[in-house]
Amino acid sequence: MGRLVTHFMAKHLNLTRVRDTYLILGLCLVASIFTRPLSGLESAPHKFFDMLGQVAIGLCVVSRIYCTAFIGDHKNRNLITDGPFAMCRNPLYFCSFVGVLGIAMMSNHLVLLLLIPLLFVLVYHSVIRREEAKLRQMFGAEYLRYCETTPRFWPRIGRFSTPASLTISARLLGNAVLDGVVWFFALPVFEFVEYAQTEGIINAFFLLY
């Protein structure tokens, strides 16, 4: 019974997390469609932030796939403390934060660059707290010891460690790759928005700094 309750709790948390992430990214897209960025499309600052955004999204995707490799078949069964999970307790969420920051950079709006990551931190702070309560219930003292030595969100690079071998879940790894493809859609979407605004297909109503 306890394992069944835990399963449904985890499923609900996952659905909530995905929904909130799409809401945040949707806000970024809508704001970008109907507003003009601070710098011109061909300006050096615009191209610079585009490049930084693409690098951040690339790092996000590669790092999320790497983190998923460590999960294997251990999710909701064993406490994972190796590799990226030795640096912080929520490396997948940190990688997503880097990706969201990259998307905000590609929007080339200063307001979104500040607002979108802030919304992400606020939403995921609640998600992380609820997941921590679930993990305390599942792993007890083992998880509490893990919390004492490992940061919650910001990675501590010097703590990185790898086991001699990994048991990889092909299903989870495949899902991570597909998830990574979705992140890369940000580039063509923003390119299309910029093209549509330049050609007058979409009217940018006001300047959003």
C-alpha positions in Angstrom: 0.0 0.0 0.0 2.8 2.4 1.0 4.6 1.8 -2.3 1.4 2.4 -4.3 0.8 5.8 -2.5 4.4 6.8 -3.2 3.9 5.9 -6.9 0.9 8.1 -7.2 2.6 10.9 -5.3 5.6 10.8 -7.7 3.3 10.7 -10.7 1.3 13.8 -9.5 4.5 15.7 -8.8 5.9 14.9 -12.2 2.7 16.1 -13.9 2.7 19.3 -11.9 6.3 20.0 -12.7 5.8 19.5 -16.4 2.7 21.7 -16.5 4.4 24.5 -14.6 7.5 24.3 -16.8 5.4 24.6 -20.0 3.5 27.5 -18.5 6.7 29.4 -17.8 8.1 28.7 -21.3 4.7 29.6 -22.8 4.9 33.0 -21.1 8.3 33.5 -22.5 7.1 32.6 -26.1 4.0 34.8 -26.0 5.9 37.8 -24.7 8.5 37.3 -27.4 5.9 37.1 -30.2 4.0 40.3 -29.4 6.8 42.5 -28.2 10.0 43.9 -29.7 13.4 43.1 -28.1 15.6 45.8 -26.7 18.4 45.3 -29.4 18.0 45.0 -33.1 17.9 41.6 -34.7 21.3 42.1 -36.5 23.0 43.9 -33.5 26.0 42.4 -31.7 24.2 42.1 -28.3 21.3 40.2 -30.0 23.6 37.7 -31.7 25.7 37.4 -28.5 22.6 36.5 -26.4 21.4 34.1 -29.1 24.8 32.3 -28.9 24.8 32.2 -25.1 21.3 30.8 -25.1 22.1 28.1 -27.6 25.2 27.0 -25.6 23.1 27.0 -22.4 20.4 24.8 -24.0 23.1 22.5 -25.4 24.6 22.1 -21.9 21.1 21.5 -20.4 20.3 18.7 -22.9 23.7 16.9 -22.6 23.7 17.2 -18.8 20.1 16.0 -18.4 20.9 12.9 -20.5 24.0 12.3 -18.4 22.1 12.6 -15.1 19.4 10.2 -16.4 22.1 7.6 -17.1 22.8 7.5 -13.3 19.1 7.0 -12.4 18.9 3.6 -14.2 16.3 1.4 -12.5 17.0 3.0 -9.1 14.2 5.6 -9.2 11.9 5.3 -6.2 13.9 2.1 -5.2 17.3 3.3 -4.1 18.9 6.6 -3.2 21.2 7.9 -5.9 24.2 9.7 -4.6 26.9 9.2 -7.3 28.0 11.3 -10.3 26.0 14.5 -10.7 23.9 13.5 -7.7 27.0 13.8 -5.5 27.3 17.4 -6.5 23.7 18.4 -5.7 20.5 16.6 -4.8 18.6 17.9 -7.8 20.9 18.0 -10.8 18.2 17.4 -13.3 16.3 20.5 -12.1 19.5 22.5 -12.1 20.1 21.4 -15.7 16.6 22.5 -16.6 17.3 25.9 -14.9 20.3 26.3 -17.2 18.0 25.5 -20.2 15.3 27.9 -19.1 18.0 30.6 -18.7 19.2 29.8 -22.2 15.6 30.2 -23.6 15.3 33.5 -21.7 18.6 34.7 -23.3 17.4 33.8 -26.7 14.3 36.0 -26.2 16.6 39.0 -26.0 14.3 40.7 -23.5 15.9 41.9 -20.3 12.6 41.6 -18.4 12.2 37.9 -19.4 15.9 37.2 -18.7 15.2 38.2 -15.1 11.6 37.1 -14.7 11.6 33.6 -16.3 14.5 32.1 -14.2 12.9 33.7 -11.1 9.6 32.0 -11.8 11.4 28.7 -12.4 13.2 29.0 -9.0 9.9 29.9 -7.2 7.9 27.0 -8.8 10.7 24.4 -8.4 11.4 25.4 -4.8 7.9 24.1 -4.0 8.3 21.0 -6.1 11.7 20.2 -4.5 10.3 20.6 -1.0 7.5 18.2 -1.7 9.9 15.6 -3.3 12.2 15.9 -0.2 9.2 15.0 2.0 8.6 11.9 -0.1 12.3 10.9 -0.1 12.5 11.4 3.7 9.5 9.0 4.0 11.1 6.5 1.7 14.7 6.5 2.8 14.7 7.9 6.3 18.1 8.4 8.0 20.0 7.6 4.8 18.4 10.5 3.0 19.0 12.8 6.0 22.7 12.0 5.9 22.7 12.7 2.2 21.1 16.1 2.8 23.7 17.0 5.4 26.6 16.6 2.9 25.1 17.5 -0.4 23.7 20.9 -1.6 20.0 21.0 -2.5 20.3 22.9 -5.9 23.6 24.6 -6.7 26.2 22.0 -7.6 29.4 21.7 -5.7 31.8 20.6 -8.5 34.5 19.2 -6.1 32.1 16.5 -4.8 31.7 14.8 -8.2 32.3 11.0 -8.1 31.6 8.1 -10.4 31.0 4.4 -9.7 32.9 1.7 -11.4 29.9 0.8 -13.5 26.3 1.9 -14.3 23.1 0.0 -15.0 21.4 2.1 -17.6 17.7 2.1 -18.3 17.1 2.2 -22.1 13.6 3.5 -21.6 14.6 6.4 -19.3 17.6 7.3 -21.5 15.4 7.2 -24.6 12.9 9.6 -22.9 15.8 11.9 -22.0 16.9 12.1 -25.6 13.4 12.9 -26.8 13.1 15.5 -24.1 16.4 17.0 -25.3 15.0 17.3 -28.8 12.1 19.4 -27.4 14.6 21.8 -25.8 16.3 22.3 -29.2 13.0 23.5 -30.7 13.6 26.8 -29.0 16.0 27.9 -31.7 13.8 27.5 -34.8 10.8 28.9 -32.8 12.6 32.1 -32.0 14.1 32.4 -35.5 10.5 32.1 -36.9 9.2 34.7 -34.6 12.0 37.1 -35.6 11.3 36.4 -39.3 7.6 36.9 -38.9 8.1 40.2 -37.1 10.6 41.4 -39.7 8.2 40.5 -42.6 5.2 42.1 -40.8 3.4 38.8 -40.4 3.3 39.4 -36.6 2.9 42.9 -35.2 5.1 43.6 -32.1 2.9 46.0 -30.2 5.4 47.5 -27.8 9.0 47.4 -26.6 9.7 45.0 -23.7 13.1 45.8 -22.2 
